[in-house]
Amino acid sequence: MPAPETSPRPSDRGLPDLLADPGPNSALPISDDEFARAMAPLGPYEPAPLLAVAVSGGPDSMALALLAGRWAAARRGAAVALLVDHRLRAASGGEAATAARALAPFAIAAKRMTVTAPPPAAGIPEWARDERYRLIDAAAQGIGALHVLLGHHAGDQAETVQMRQGRGSGVKGLAGMRPVRRGPAVRYLRPLLAFSKLRLGATAAAAGLPVADDPSNRDPAYTRTRVRAALGSGGGASLAAVAARMAVEDDALEAALAGLVARSVAFSPTGAVAIDRRALLAAPETLALRLLMRAAHAAGGRADPPRQARAAALLAALREAADCRRTLGRARVVARDGVIQLWREPAPPPRPETLPAGLWDGRFRYRASPTMPPGAVVDAIGYLGLRQAEAADWTPAWVGQAPRQALAALPGLWLDGCLTALPNLAETRGNSGLSASEAGSLCLWARFCPERPLAPC
């Protein structure tokens, strides 16, 4: 069997140096050789790579699907287009069908998915993004793809950096979108960050691909649309260069953070994070801020990281007072006796999750025994569940390992309004590892495995 395709891996920069886009006003289609050079540092790949491509039907993603299909075919692999219909426009379903038909002659299969949840009253772009990634991640795992390609280009990168500058982001934010983002089960790749939108449009047009036009991309009600208009044509080259420089600095900080985490952080199976206060305060301020933000992100389980200004205020308070009680993000922070503890605040609880397995609240990987009655769900234990457990004299070992507030935010197995099982936090087992008695009982295994870890793997 041939070895996986590899290449020298540069730092995951925001703007790869090995590419030379002829310029923002160039309308040359992207060649297969250029795309291969963009893909090379994002590997390694399996001998016959299967690529999932997030496709909206617009020119950027249609060009990406075409390029990815040719790249994969040249390596005895294949590309599958994943199309998500958010049902926000009447024409969106037809556009997804048109895109799927247009890609079929290029040997690119398509999988269409529809968002069923109703949109919120506010924050529609964020909601649409979260729903899109949820469906894409599940679909990629379903077809066995290890890599999901995203169509973000140089203009998107410039807009991202500009928006983050306006929010006062630090090094990580100004590093922009990274070419590689590692999820729990798949890798998200952005091979087009060095190419202009004009070149992507030219690539789709040269192949005769029909492209959809989403009018929301021109709606000035959205911040990104206003930033795009302010940047204008070719106005983001300097911002892309900023992203590249900040990415190098961010890599150095991540390496230093990994060492600090190894020396100063301990984890409880209940999802609490403990930081050695002396080690935190002795670290450079930039590194200490990053550790506080990352610990709160992991312990709180929120999708968005805490604000740096809030973390800076917390760090100042930790320097001034021996005892300190604050919140950061969705995490409770308590400092005393030389230790800083962070744990998930219990409110508001996440929505109940279905069985038999999944990710709870961005923090716990769980699996239930296979024989579950209808209506059983994984939901927060809460104070009601803790009282029920105490009344039933359930005393697992982890009860004394974290504050009561943290225990209330743990997942539990609920049926008909009653807590049926506390989680076994010692291990997470697949069905093949269950004994006969366990397979026939109501059991829940959960392991603290935050979706947003403290340091890179």
URGIFEN-V542551 format. One record per residue. N is the residue number from 1. RES is the residue in one small letter. OMEGA is omega in degrees with one decimal (999 if undefined). Layout:
# URGIFEN-V542551
<<N | RES | OMEGA> <N | RES | OMEGA>>
This chain:
# URGIFEN-V542551
<<1 | m | 179.9> <2 | p | 179.8> <3 | a | 176.4> <4 | p | 179.6> <5 | e | -179.4> <6 | t | 175.4> <7 | s | 175.8> <8 | p | -175.3> <9 | r | 172.3> <10 | p | 172.6> <11 | s | 179.9> <12 | d | -174.3> <13 | r | -180.0> <14 | g | -179.0> <15 | l | -176.4> <16 | p | -178.1> <17 | d | -171.5> <18 | l | -179.2> <19 | l | 177.6> <20 | a | 174.5> <21 | d | -176.8> <22 | p | 177.0> <23 | g | -175.0> <24 | p | -178.5> <25 | n | 179.3> <26 | s | 178.3> <27 | a | 178.2> <28 | l | 173.7> <29 | p | 178.3> <30 | i | -178.4> <31 | s | 177.3> <32 | d | 179.0> <33 | d | 178.1> <34 | e | -179.0> <35 | f | 178.4> <36 | a | 178.1> <37 | r | 177.0> <38 | a | -178.6> <39 | m | -170.6> <40 | a | -176.9> <41 | p | -178.8> <42 | l | -177.7> <43 | g | 9.2> <44 | p | 179.5> <45 | y | 176.4> <46 | e | -175.3> <47 | p | 176.5> <48 | a | -168.5> <49 | p | 172.2> <50 | l | -177.4> <51 | l | 168.4> <52 | a | -176.9> <53 | v | 176.6> <54 | a | -173.9> <55 | v | 176.6> <56 | s | -174.4> <57 | g | 176.7> <58 | g | -175.4> <59 | p | -176.9> <60 | d | -176.3> <61 | s | 176.8> <62 | m | 175.7> <63 | a | 178.5> <64 | l | 179.5> <65 | a | 179.1> <66 | l | -178.9> <67 | l | -180.0> <68 | a | 178.6> <69 | g | 179.5> <70 | r | 178.9> <71 | w | -178.6> <72 | a | -179.1> <73 | a | 179.2> <74 | a | -179.8> <75 | r | 177.4> <76 | r | 178.9> <77 | g | -177.9> <78 | a | 175.1> <79 | a | 178.3> <80 | v | 178.3> <81 | a | 176.7> <82 | l | -176.2> <83 | l | -179.1> <84 | v | 175.8> <85 | d | -179.4> <86 | h | -178.3> <87 | r | 177.8> <88 | l | 178.3> <89 | r | -178.0> <90 | a | -175.5> <91 | a | -170.2> <92 | s | 179.1> <93 | g | 178.2> <94 | g | 178.3> <95 | e | 177.7> <96 | a | 178.3> <97 | a | 178.5> <98 | t | 179.3> <99 | a | 180.0> <100 | a | 179.4> <101 | r | -177.2> <102 | a | -177.7> <103 | l | -176.9> <104 | a | 179.5> <105 | p | 178.5> <106 | f | 178.5> <107 | a | 177.1> <108 | i | 178.0> <109 | a | -178.7> <110 | a | 174.2> <111 | k | -178.0> <112 | r | -179.6> <113 | m | -178.8> <114 | t | 174.8> <115 | v | -177.7> <116 | t | -179.2> <117 | a | 177.6> <118 | p | -179.9> <119 | p | 179.1> <120 | p | 178.7> <121 | a | 180.0> <122 | a | 179.1> <123 | g | -177.0> <124 | i | 180.0> <125 | p | 179.8> <126 | e | 178.0> <127 | w | -178.9> <128 | a | 178.2> <129 | r | -178.2> <130 | d | 179.0> <131 | e | -180.0> <132 | r | -179.1> <133 | y | 179.1> <134 | r | -179.4> <135 | l | -179.0> <136 | i | -179.8> <137 | d | -179.8> <138 | a | -179.2> <139 | a | 179.1> <140 | a | 177.2> <141 | q | -178.6> <142 | g | 179.7> <143 | i | 178.0> <144 | g | 179.4> <145 | a | 177.5> <146 | l | -174.5> <147 | h | 173.6> <148 | v | -179.1> <149 | l | 179.1> <150 | l | -170.8> <151 | g | 179.3> <152 | h | -175.7> <153 | h | -175.1> <154 | a | 178.1> <155 | g | 176.6> <156 | d | 179.6> <157 | q | 179.9> <158 | a | 179.1> <159 | e | -179.9> <160 | t | -179.5> <161 | v | 179.4> <162 | q | 179.4> <163 | m | -179.1> <164 | r | 172.8> <165 | q | 179.8> <166 | g | 178.1> <167 | r | 179.9> <168 | g | -178.6> <169 | s | 176.4> <170 | g | -174.6> <171 | v | -176.4> <172 | k | 179.3> <173 | g | -178.3> <174 | l | 173.6> <175 | a | 175.0> <176 | g | 178.8> <177 | m | -179.9> <178 | r | 177.1> <179 | p | -179.3> <180 | v | 171.2> <181 | r | -176.2> <182 | r | 175.6> <183 | g | -179.9> <184 | p | -174.9> <185 | a | -177.9> <186 | v | 175.9> <187 | r | 176.7> <188 | y | -175.5> <189 | l | 176.8> <190 | r | -176.8> <191 | p | -172.3> <192 | l | -173.4> <193 | l | 179.6> <194 | a | -175.4> <195 | f | 179.5> <196 | s | 177.0> <197 | k | 178.8> <198 | l | -179.5> <199 | r | 177.2> <200 | l | 176.1> <201 | g | 178.3> <202 | a | 179.4> <203 | t | 178.3> <204 | a | -178.8> <205 | a | -178.9> <206 | a | 179.1> <207 | a | -179.3> <208 | g | -178.3> <209 | l | 173.6> <210 | p | -179.0> <211 | v | 179.7> <212 | a | 177.6> <213 | d | -179.9> <214 | d | -177.5> <215 | p | 178.8> <216 | s | 177.1> <217 | n | 178.6> <218 | r | -177.3> <219 | d | -178.0> <220 | p | 176.1> <221 | a | -177.8> <222 | y | -177.1> <223 | t | -176.9> <224 | r | 179.0> <225 | t | 179.2> <226 | r | 177.8> <227 | v | 179.2> <228 | r | 179.8> <229 | a | -179.5> <230 | a | 179.6> <231 | l | 179.6> <232 | g | -177.8> <233 | s | 175.6> <234 | g | -176.8> <235 | g | -173.6> <236 | g | -176.9> <237 | a | -178.5> <238 | s | 178.6> <239 | l | 176.0> <240 | a | 177.2> <241 | a | 174.8> <242 | v | 180.0> <243 | a | -179.3> <244 | a | -179.7> <245 | r | -179.5> <246 | m | 179.1> <247 | a | 177.9> <248 | v | 178.3> <249 | e | -179.9> <250 | d | 177.5> <251 | d | 179.5> <252 | a | 178.3> <253 | l | 178.8> <254 | e | 177.9> <255 | a | 178.1> <256 | a | 178.9> <257 | l | 179.4> <258 | a | 177.7> <259 | g | 179.2> <260 | l | 177.8> <261 | v | -178.7> <262 | a | -176.8> <263 | r | -164.7> <264 | s | -172.9> <265 | v | 173.6> <266 | a | -176.9> <267 | f | 171.9> <268 | s | 175.6> <269 | p | 177.8> <270 | t | 179.3> <271 | g | 175.9> <272 | a | 179.4> <273 | v | 179.9> <274 | a | -179.3> <275 | i | 174.1> <276 | d | -172.5> <277 | r | -178.1> <278 | r | 179.5> <279 | a | 179.0> <280 | l | -175.8> <281 | l | 177.3> <282 | a | -178.3> <283 | a | 173.3> <284 | p | -172.3> <285 | e | 179.8> <286 | t | -179.1> <287 | l | 178.9> <288 | a | 177.3> <289 | l | -179.0> <290 | r | 179.8> <291 | l | 178.5> <292 | l | -179.6> <293 | m | -177.9> <294 | r | 178.8> <295 | a | 177.9> <296 | a | 179.2> <297 | h | -178.9> <298 | a | -177.0> <299 | a | -178.0> <300 | g | 175.8> <301 | g | -179.3> <302 | r | 178.2> <303 | a | -178.0> <304 | d | 179.6> <305 | p | 176.0> <306 | p | 177.0> <307 | r | -179.4> <308 | q | 179.4> <309 | a | 177.7> <310 | r | 178.6> <311 | a | 178.7> <312 | a | 177.4> <313 | a | 177.6> <314 | l | -179.8> <315 | l | 177.4> <316 | a | 178.5> <317 | a | 178.8> <318 | l | 178.2> <319 | r | -172.2> <320 | e | -172.1> <321 | a | 178.9> <322 | a | 177.2> <323 | d | -176.2> <324 | c | 177.9> <325 | r | -177.9> <326 | r | 167.3> <327 | t | 176.9> <328 | l | -173.3> <329 | g | 177.7> <330 | r | -177.7> <331 | a | 170.8> <332 | r | -177.9> <333 | v | 179.6> <334 | v | 179.5> <335 | a | 174.6> <336 | r | 177.1> <337 | d | 174.5> <338 | g | -178.3> <339 | v | 174.5> <340 | i | -179.8> <341 | q | 176.1> <342 | l | 176.1> <343 | w | -176.1> <344 | r | 170.6> <345 | e | -172.7> <346 | p | -175.8> <347 | a | -6.2> <348 | p | -178.6> <349 | p | 175.3> <350 | p | 178.8> <351 | r | 178.4> <352 | p | 179.9> <353 | e | -179.9> <354 | t | -179.9> <355 | l | 15.0> <356 | p | -174.3> <357 | a | 177.2> <358 | g | 178.3> <359 | l | -178.4> <360 | w | 169.4> <361 | d | -179.3> <362 | g | -172.6> <363 | r | -171.3> <364 | f | 167.4> <365 | r | -175.6> <366 | y | 173.2> <367 | r | 178.9> <368 | a | 175.6> <369 | s | -168.8> <370 | p | -176.7> <371 | t | -179.0> <372 | m | 177.7> <373 | p | 177.2> <374 | p | 178.7> <375 | g | 178.6> <376 | a | -178.9> <377 | v | 171.0> <378 | v | -177.8> <379 | d | -179.8> <380 | a | 177.4> <381 | i | 179.6> <382 | g | 179.2> <383 | y | 175.9> <384 | l | 179.0> <385 | g | 177.8> <386 | l | 178.9> <387 | r | 177.4> <388 | q | -179.5> <389 | a | 179.6> <390 | e | 178.8> <391 | a | 179.1> <392 | a | 179.7> <393 | d | 171.9> <394 | w | -175.8> <395 | t | 175.5> <396 | p | -173.7> <397 | a | -173.7> <398 | w | -177.2> <399 | v | -178.7> <400 | g | -173.1> <401 | q | -178.2> <402 | a | 176.6> <403 | p | -178.1> <404 | r | 179.1> <405 | q | 178.3> <406 | a | -179.8> <407 | l | -179.9> <408 | a | -178.5> <409 | a | 176.5> <410 | l | 175.6> <411 | p | 174.9> <412 | g | 179.6> <413 | l | -175.7> <414 | w | 177.0> <415 | l | 177.4> <416 | d | 175.8> <417 | g | -179.7> <418 | c | 175.2> <419 | l | -174.9> <420 | t | -178.7> <421 | a | 169.0> <422 | l | -178.4> <423 | p | 167.6> <424 | n | -174.6> <425 | l | -176.2> <426 | a | -175.5> <427 | e | 172.9> <428 | t | -174.2> <429 | r | 172.3> <430 | g | -177.9> <431 | n | -177.3> <432 | s | -178.5> <433 | g | -177.3> <434 | l | 171.7> <435 | s | -178.7> <436 | a | -179.1> <437 | s | 179.5> <438 | e | -178.4> <439 | a | -178.7> <440 | g | -178.0> <441 | s | 179.4> <442 | l | -176.6> <443 | c | 177.3> <444 | l | 175.9> <445 | w | -179.1> <446 | a | 179.7> <447 | r | 177.9> <448 | f | -177.0> <449 | c | -171.7> <450 | p | 178.9> <451 | e | -179.9> <452 | r | -174.1> <453 | p | -178.1> <454 | l | -177.1> <455 | a | -178.5> <456 | p | 179.6> <457 | c | 999>>
